[in-house]
Amino acid sequence: MTAKTSERIYSVSICVICAVIALLCLYPLLYTLLVSFCAPSDINASYFLPIPEKFTVQAYAQVLTAGNYIVRAIGVSVFRTVVGTVLSLAFSSLLAYALSRQELPGRNAVIKLVLFCILFNGGLIPTYVVIDSIGLTDNIWVYIFPNVINVWNVIIIKQFFEGLPKEIEEAANIDGANEWTIFISVILPMSKPVMAAIGLFTLVGQWNSWFDAFLYVSSAHSELWPLQYYIQISFNNLNQINQGNLDQLEGILNIGTLDDMTIRMALTVIGCVPVLVVYPFFQKYFTKGVYLGSVKG
């Protein structure tokens, strides 16, 4: 067997393996999407993928018209995702920039404190007591303030900053730029890869988070529930959704009562699509940003 033939076999084998892995990753998403458009009779028609005989959007119509709960929950999730991501990037990058300065007084002590926070935390009950004592329970800002600085992200951004060329900063200093000007006009524009990667991590974390709502927001303030927590509750109580506006929708869509699985899949799609839409815009920075931030310094 020639070397050229071996290389071709190797390349084909790698492509086949990657294709199989990609299909395995894609299958759950495709299954969820198809079931969300199925009538009850179509779900069990196929053992592999349920192909709807007639696509119906009744599941989405019932979810979106069952009161204003889900629309309000989407608004809360959008707010916490946008504001939380922006503030987290701003404060984490500021702390990282300060720690990347070798001349900072007490720098080593602060870095050790940051590393300590990565390894240990106060625990669930003490955290709840602190958040309750400062008035953040049943408050939308409970989703933002406790997560405004992520120490792991600070370390990654700090490492990236330390790997940037010092000559550019020196040139800016010679031109009379102060620290704020250097940070905003020099450091941040060169840090797009790591900022985009960390921003994507934070964005996905904020969008998918529901446990903080479970802990800190009572049912009396359900208008503050984010989308993921609303979906988690709706999974266990589909009566309101599956009967909401049913008489009106039956006349329009002519499907009848949907299977609970179809409603759950529609809720799942609504919960994950926004992140899937945003991800391609950050993908080109994702691997590069995390890799550089992890190895430089």
C-alpha positions in Angstrom: 0.0 0.0 0.0 1.5 3.3 -1.1 1.7 6.3 1.2 -0.7 8.2 -1.0 -3.3 5.5 -0.7 -2.9 5.3 3.1 -3.4 9.0 3.3 -6.6 8.8 1.3 -7.9 5.9 3.5 -7.1 7.9 6.6 -8.8 11.1 5.2 -11.9 9.1 4.3 -12.0 7.4 7.6 -11.7 10.7 9.5 -14.5 12.2 7.3 -16.8 9.2 8.0 -16.2 9.3 11.7 -16.8 13.1 11.9 -20.0 12.7 9.8 -21.3 10.0 12.2 -20.5 12.1 15.2 -22.2 15.1 13.6 -25.3 13.1 12.9 -25.4 11.8 16.4 -25.2 15.4 17.7 -27.8 16.6 15.2 -30.3 13.8 15.7 -31.8 15.0 19.0 -32.2 18.5 17.7 -33.8 17.3 14.5 -36.1 14.9 16.4 -37.2 17.7 18.7 -37.9 20.1 15.8 -39.9 17.5 13.8 -42.0 16.4 16.8 -42.9 20.0 17.5 -44.6 20.2 14.1 -46.4 16.8 14.4 -50.0 15.9 14.8 -50.7 13.3 17.5 -51.0 10.5 14.9 -47.5 11.2 13.4 -45.4 10.9 16.5 -45.2 7.1 16.7 -45.4 6.6 12.9 -41.6 6.2 12.6 -39.0 4.6 15.0 -36.2 6.8 13.7 -37.6 10.3 12.8 -41.3 11.2 13.0 -42.0 12.8 9.6 -45.3 14.8 9.8 -47.7 14.1 7.1 -49.0 17.6 7.4 -46.8 20.2 9.2 -48.7 22.1 11.9 -47.7 25.0 14.0 -50.5 24.5 16.5 -48.1 23.6 19.3 -46.3 27.0 18.9 -49.7 28.8 18.6 -51.0 27.2 21.8 -47.7 27.9 23.7 -47.6 31.6 22.5 -51.3 32.2 23.1 -51.7 30.6 26.6 -51.8 33.9 28.4 -48.9 36.4 28.3 -46.7 34.2 30.5 -44.2 33.0 27.8 -43.9 36.4 26.1 -43.2 38.0 29.5 -40.7 35.2 30.3 -38.9 35.8 27.0 -38.7 39.5 27.9 -37.1 38.7 31.2 -34.6 36.3 29.6 -33.7 38.8 27.0 -33.1 41.5 29.6 -31.0 39.3 31.9 -29.0 37.9 28.9 -28.2 41.3 27.3 -27.7 43.3 30.5 -26.0 40.4 32.3 -23.6 39.7 29.5 -22.6 43.4 28.9 -22.1 44.1 32.6 -20.1 40.9 33.2 -17.8 41.6 30.2 -17.3 45.2 31.4 -16.5 44.4 35.0 -14.5 41.2 34.3 -12.4 42.9 31.7 -11.7 45.9 34.0 -10.6 43.6 36.8 -8.5 41.5 34.4 -6.8 44.6 33.0 -5.9 45.8 36.4 -4.5 42.4 37.4 -2.5 42.2 34.1 -0.5 45.4 35.2 2.7 44.2 36.8 3.0 47.5 38.7 -0.4 47.2 40.5 0.1 47.4 44.3 -1.0 44.2 46.0 -1.4 42.4 42.7 -0.2 39.0 43.8 -2.5 39.0 46.9 -5.5 39.9 44.7 -4.7 37.2 42.2 -4.5 34.6 45.1 -7.9 35.8 46.3 -9.3 35.4 42.8 -7.9 31.9 42.6 -9.3 31.1 46.0 -12.8 32.1 44.8 -12.4 29.7 41.9 -11.8 26.8 44.3 -14.3 27.7 47.1 -17.5 29.5 47.5 -19.7 30.5 50.4 -22.3 27.7 49.9 -25.9 27.8 49.0 -27.5 28.9 52.3 -24.9 31.7 53.1 -25.3 32.9 49.6 -29.1 33.0 49.9 -28.8 34.8 53.3 -26.6 37.5 51.7 -28.8 38.0 48.7 -31.9 38.2 50.9 -30.3 40.7 53.3 -29.4 43.1 50.5 -33.0 43.0 49.1 -32.4 41.1 45.9 -34.9 38.4 46.4 -38.0 38.8 44.2 -36.0 41.3 42.3 -35.0 41.1 38.6 -31.5 42.3 39.4 -30.9 39.0 41.3 -30.1 37.6 37.9 -27.5 40.2 37.2 -25.5 41.4 40.3 -24.4 38.0 41.8 -22.9 37.0 38.4 -21.5 40.4 37.4 -17.9 39.1 37.8 -16.9 35.6 37.0 -13.5 34.9 38.4 -12.7 32.1 35.9 -13.4 34.6 33.0 -11.2 37.1 34.8 -8.3 34.7 34.7 -8.7 33.9 31.0 -9.0 37.6 30.0 -6.1 38.5 32.2 -3.9 35.9 30.5 -4.9 37.2 27.1 -4.1 40.8 28.1 -0.7 39.8 29.3 0.1 38.2 25.9 -0.6 41.4 23.9 2.4 43.3 22.5 3.7 45.7 25.1 5.2 47.9 22.3 1.7 49.1 21.3 0.9 50.2 24.9 4.3 52.0 25.1 3.6 53.8 21.9 0.2 54.9 23.2 1.9 56.1 26.5 4.4 58.1 24.5 1.5 59.8 22.6 0.1 60.8 26.0 -2.7 58.3 26.3 -3.8 57.5 29.9 -4.8 54.1 31.3 -8.5 54.5 30.3 -7.6 55.5 26.8 -5.2 52.6 26.4 -7.8 50.1 27.8 -10.7 51.3 25.6 -8.9 52.3 22.4 -5.9 49.9 22.4 -6.5 46.8 24.6 -10.2 46.1 23.9 -10.0 46.3 20.0 -7.1 43.8 20.1 -9.1 41.5 22.4 -12.1 40.7 20.2 -11.4 37.0 20.2 -11.3 36.4 23.9 -14.1 38.9 24.6 -16.4 37.2 22.0 -15.6 33.8 23.5 -16.2 34.9 27.0 -19.3 36.8 25.9 -20.7 33.7 24.3 -20.1 31.6 27.5 -21.8 34.3 29.6 -24.7 34.8 27.1 -25.5 31.0 27.0 -25.2 30.7 30.8 -27.6 33.6 31.3 -30.1 32.4 28.8 -30.2 28.8 30.1 -30.2 29.7 33.8 -33.3 28.8 35.7 -32.0 27.7 39.2 -31.5 31.2 40.5 -35.2 32.0 39.7 -36.1 28.8 41.6 -34.1 30.0 44.6 -34.7 33.7 44.8 -38.0 34.5 43.0 -41.3 33.3 44.6 -44.4 32.3 42.8 -46.0 35.5 43.9 -43.6 37.3 41.6 -44.0 34.9 38.6 -43.7 37.9 36.3 -40.0 37.8 37.0 -39.5 34.2 35.9 -37.2 33.7 33.0 -38.0 31.6 30.0 -36.1 28.5 31.1 -37.8 28.4 34.5 -41.2 28.9 32.8 -40.4 26.0 30.5 -39.3 23.8 33.4 -42.5 24.4 35.2 -44.6 24.0 32.1 -43.1 20.6 31.4 -44.8 19.3 34.5 -48.1 21.2 34.0 -49.3 21.3 30.4 -53.0 21.6 31.1 -53.2 25.3 30.7 -51.1 25.3 27.5 -52.8 22.3 25.9 -56.3 23.8 26.5 -55.4 27.5 26.0 -57.5 29.0 23.2 -58.1 25.5 21.9 -61.6 26.2 20.5 -60.3 29.1 18.4 -57.2 27.2 17.2 -59.1 24.1 16.3 -61.2 26.1 13.8 -58.1 27.6 12.2 -55.7 24.7 12.2 -58.1 21.7 12.3 -55.8 19.4 14.4 -57.5 19.0 17.8 -55.8 18.5 21.1 -52.1 17.9 20.7 -50.0 15.2 22.4 -48.1 16.5 25.5 -44.8 15.5 23.8 -45.5 17.9 21.0 -46.1 20.8 23.4 -42.9 19.9 25.3 -40.9 19.8 22.1 -42.3 23.2 21.0 -41.3 24.7 24.3 -37.8 23.2 23.9 -37.4 24.7 20.5 -38.5 28.1 21.7 -36.0 27.9 24.5 -32.9 26.9 22.5 -33.4 28.6 19.1 -32.2 32.1 20.2 -28.8 30.8 21.3 -28.5 28.7 18.1 -29.2 31.9 16.0 -26.5 33.9 17.9 -23.8 31.3 18.0 -22.7 31.4 14.3 -21.8 35.1 14.8 -19.3 34.2 17.6 -18.0 30.9 16.2 -15.0 32.3 14.4 -13.7 33.8 17.6 -14.7 31.0 20.0 -11.8 28.5 19.8 -9.1 31.1 19.1 -10.2 33.3 22.0 -10.3 30.6 24.6 -7.0 29.0 23.3 -5.0 32.2 23.4 -6.4 33.3 26.8 -5.5 29.9 28.3 -1.9 29.5 27.1 -0.4 33.0 26.9 1.1 34.7 29.9 
